[in-house]
Amino acid sequence: MSLFLGPIHQWLYDKIIFQEDLTDALIDAGRAEGWSELTEELANECHSYDRRPLEEAVDPDNIHGSLQARIADAESRYAKLVQTIAAANPARVEDLKQVARRFGELNAVPTGTKADVAFGYLNNTLLDGMPCDNVNEMIGQTDDSITWRRNMDIHAQHWANEEDELYYVLRTEIVKGMFEPAGLSYEEPQEGTYEIRA
């Protein structure tokens, strides 16, 4: 990454903020619906309090390191929130999925969006590490579909015992919420391979 703040840093920071918005949406829903598993201590510990502009949020002498630290912090708090709630009450996973789906719907692509544009939208919103990690690799494209492979599980490191199955369960709900209102399907034909189809 560059030594000076530029568009790629803002792009990545926006993805971090999107992740923070998801965490806060889960906390807000839990409070509104009275989830007993969501203690005030847990909510306060996992909530995002730092929403400063990029130029104030990173160390100008260590932009890459600052952004890496923000990613780790955002992902770790999200993981702690989800895992703690699910461990205390496994039935609450269905509520988490509903909130994730609604979050996706609030961030849905417009009707008529083509598959390649939808893939770009995912890349511009969902946090998948640093750009240099090259997590997602497109492996197929037609006029009405995009297929890609996840080359690594960048998220497991932030989940207790690297058990991040719930991460992908909720991610699927978010993506379906983003795409289904626009008439797009999102599938995982085999583990680690994904497809968007118009």
C-alpha positions in Angstrom: 0.0 0.0 0.0 1.0 3.6 -0.5 3.0 5.7 2.0 0.4 8.5 1.5 -3.3 8.4 2.1 -5.1 7.7 -1.2 -8.3 6.3 -2.6 -7.4 2.7 -1.8 -7.1 3.6 1.9 -10.5 5.3 1.9 -11.9 2.2 0.0 -10.6 -0.1 2.7 -11.7 2.2 5.6 -15.2 2.3 4.2 -15.3 -1.5 4.3 -14.1 -1.4 7.9 -17.0 1.0 8.7 -19.4 -1.3 7.0 -18.3 -4.1 9.3 -18.7 -1.8 12.3 -22.2 -0.9 11.1 -23.1 -4.6 11.0 -21.8 -5.1 14.5 -23.8 -2.1 15.7 -27.0 -3.4 13.9 -26.8 -6.7 15.8 -26.3 -4.8 19.1 -29.2 -2.4 18.3 -31.5 -5.3 17.5 -30.5 -7.3 20.6 -31.3 -4.3 22.8 -34.6 -3.5 21.0 -35.7 -7.1 21.2 -34.5 -7.7 24.7 -32.0 -10.5 24.1 -30.9 -11.6 27.6 -27.6 -12.9 26.2 -26.7 -9.3 25.2 -25.5 -7.8 28.5 -24.6 -4.1 28.6 -21.0 -5.1 29.3 -20.9 -7.2 26.1 -22.7 -4.5 24.1 -20.3 -1.8 25.3 -17.3 -3.9 24.7 -18.3 -4.8 21.1 -19.8 -1.5 20.0 -17.8 0.7 17.7 -17.0 4.1 19.2 -14.4 5.3 16.7 -16.0 6.7 13.6 -13.5 9.5 12.9 -12.6 10.3 9.3 -9.8 8.2 7.8 -7.2 11.0 8.0 -7.8 11.2 11.8 -8.2 7.5 12.4 -4.8 6.3 11.0 -1.2 7.0 11.9 0.2 8.8 8.9 3.6 7.3 9.6 2.1 3.8 9.6 -1.0 3.7 7.4 -0.8 0.0 6.5 -0.3 -1.0 10.1 -3.1 1.3 11.3 -5.6 -0.1 8.9 -4.5 -3.7 9.7 -5.1 -2.9 13.4 -8.6 -1.5 12.6 -9.5 -4.6 10.7 -8.4 -6.9 13.5 -10.3 -4.8 16.0 -13.5 -4.7 14.0 -13.5 -8.4 13.2 -12.6 -9.5 16.7 -15.4 -7.5 18.3 -17.9 -8.8 15.8 -16.7 -12.4 16.4 -16.9 -12.0 20.2 -20.4 -10.6 20.0 -21.7 -13.3 17.7 -20.0 -16.2 19.5 -20.9 -15.0 23.0 -24.6 -14.6 22.1 -24.7 -18.0 20.2 -22.9 -19.8 23.0 -25.3 -18.5 25.6 -28.4 -19.4 23.5 -27.9 -21.4 20.3 -31.5 -20.7 19.3 -30.6 -17.0 19.1 -28.7 -17.8 15.8 -32.0 -17.5 13.9 -32.4 -14.0 15.3 -28.8 -13.1 14.3 -29.6 -14.4 10.8 -32.7 -12.3 10.5 -30.8 -9.2 11.6 -28.0 -10.0 9.1 -30.6 -10.4 6.3 -32.3 -7.1 7.1 -28.9 -5.4 7.2 -28.2 -6.8 3.7 -31.6 -5.6 2.5 -30.8 -2.1 3.8 -27.7 -2.2 1.7 -29.2 -3.9 -1.3 -28.1 -3.3 -4.9 -30.6 -1.7 -7.3 -33.0 -3.8 -9.3 -31.5 -4.6 -12.6 -27.9 -4.8 -11.3 -25.8 -7.2 -13.4 -23.8 -10.1 -11.8 -20.4 -8.5 -12.5 -21.5 -5.2 -11.0 -22.9 -7.1 -8.0 -19.6 -8.9 -7.5 -17.8 -5.5 -7.6 -20.3 -4.3 -5.0 -19.4 -7.2 -2.7 -15.8 -6.4 -3.1 -16.4 -2.8 -2.2 -18.4 -3.5 0.9 -17.5 -6.7 2.7 -14.3 -6.8 4.6 -11.9 -9.5 3.4 -8.5 -8.5 4.9 -6.1 -6.2 3.2 -6.0 -5.8 -0.6 -2.7 -7.7 -0.7 -4.3 -10.7 0.8 -6.1 -11.6 -2.5 -8.8 -13.5 -0.7 -11.3 -13.8 -3.6 -10.3 -14.9 -7.1 -12.8 -14.8 -10.0 -12.8 -18.1 -11.8 -15.7 -17.8 -14.2 -17.9 -15.2 -15.9 -20.8 -15.3 -18.3 -23.3 -12.6 -19.4 -25.4 -13.4 -16.4 -23.1 -15.0 -13.8 -19.9 -14.6 -11.9 -18.1 -17.4 -10.1 -15.2 -16.9 -7.7 -13.1 -18.9 -5.2 -12.1 -17.9 -1.7 -8.4 -18.6 -1.6 -8.0 -18.4 2.2 -10.1 -18.1 5.3 -9.0 -14.6 6.4 -11.6 -14.4 9.2 -10.9 -17.5 11.3 -8.0 -15.8 13.1 -10.5 -13.5 14.8 -12.8 -16.2 16.1 -12.3 -18.3 19.3 -10.6 -21.6 18.4 -10.8 -20.3 14.7 -14.4 -21.6 14.6 -15.9 -19.1 12.2 -18.7 -21.1 10.7 -21.2 -18.5 12.0 -19.3 -15.8 10.2 -20.1 -17.5 6.9 -23.7 -18.3 7.9 -24.3 -14.6 8.7 -22.4 -13.4 5.6 -24.6 -15.5 3.4 -27.7 -13.9 4.9 -26.2 -10.4 4.3 -25.4 -11.2 0.7 -28.8 -12.7 0.0 -30.4 -9.6 1.6 -28.3 -7.4 -0.7 -29.1 -9.4 -3.9 -32.4 -11.2 -3.8 -34.6 -8.0 -3.8 -32.8 -7.1 -7.1 -33.5 -10.5 -8.6 -30.0 -11.9 -8.2 -29.2 -15.3 -6.7 -26.2 -16.1 -4.5 -25.1 -19.7 -4.1 -22.1 -21.7 -2.8 -22.0 -24.7 -5.2 -19.1 -26.1 -3.3 -17.3 -25.1 -0.2 -15.3 -21.9 -0.8 -16.7 -21.3 -4.3 -19.5 -18.8 -4.8 -21.8 -17.7 -7.6 -23.9 -14.7 -8.4 -26.5 -15.2 -11.1 -28.9 -12.8 -12.7 
